[in-house]
Amino acid sequence: MIDVLYFAWLRERIGAPKERIETGATTVEELVEELKLRSEAHALAFSDMASVRVAVDQDLTEMSASLEGAREVAFFPPMTGG
């Protein structure tokens, strides 16, 4: 089981702040493909991956990152400073 967290407009599009899911994905990229198949809302939220960032167990990472041993994956829009 893995906890998937959604922030900002991703949470709004999916309609939930988090989900606990069973996955066979071995990378973040594979997880995203699985999530897109869950619902039309998921597919819309992940339709433009250029505007989505990811953290695995609270460490910023790339879409190619391994999920081996991961307990949490968080998706959010790019951070802005100011």
Helices and strands as residue ranges (DSSP letters): E 2-6, H 9-14, E 18-21, H 28-36, H 40-45, G 49-51, E 53-56, E 59-61, E 72-76
